[in-house]
């Protein structure tokens, strides 16, 4: 039986949710249909940090360069990360072309550093069908928009993780709208998450609320700290834990220290297994300025943890319906945050809201992703 060869291209410099989605996507196609032969292109060892997860799922890695090169790439800050992206682009151009010509995979799933596969497709002809899986609402300047307009004519398919992103991409008129499809990310691996949930919570915090993500402007954690500071004037017994690392950490630490909040607001860094921390939290808080779709609130919903989220574009406002399966506050609005926080505390034992949330996230399971993706790329 001939297997359908599917390669994933998604190089990244830091730990982001997209990487887990790539692994889960490759695994879902392989797990539920033995005719799929999935591999992740691991050019510089960027997927080495997920080795245990990849080995457990028996996913192939295609290694091109010495994996030790990856640790020398600068990755924090806009300027440094752009330099690294340029290096990756230059060093990967001909190896990726050679790989596609030699291996001739049936599909190449493109997610990050998309400009390289796009340029290759403009210059060369491949037997491989290119699929663009959009991760996050793309910001297109003039040159990037021009590149997309030319390259997408040769793409087989474009998938979007949310309805809002799909409508936005259609509005740009860059590709035949019939080629743009909705495909929910494979966030929920039931067996894997349950195994992680059974682990002991190594933290001893009580009566805490949890936020998690990279400490960047997008996550808007400084706003959350300031808002929670006001919450503490009425509820001094509460605690806030923020898990993650990033360039905003210094600013956040400074504010916490200067406002005497060190005993109530805790930055605990990157947590490899965050699920016990989610499980034991009174609620999960997402303060982001934008998300697409918002992996961590999907995971929190699976853990049956109440959710308070900003109504930011695009994912959270689609995933969370206010007073139905969680609570939404106006993004970057402290007064709105406090109002919804008080409602959250009052209904903390409302099992109907939690049940609605569980029902709502079934579309983000690996099996659902497999079914939809298989239909979209028309693999028999």
Helices and strands as residue ranges (DSSP letters): E 4-9, H 17-32, E 36-42, G 48-50, H 51-56, E 60-63, G 67-72, H 78-103, E 107-110, H 114-123, E 129-133, H 142-151, G 152-154, E 157-160, H 163-171, G 177-179, E 180-182, H 190-197, E 208-212, G 217-219, H 221-234, E 239-243, H 249-258, E 265-269, H 275-280, E 283-286, E 290-291, H 295-302, E 307-310, E 313-314, H 315-319, E 327-329, H 334-346, H 351-360, G 362-364, H 366-377
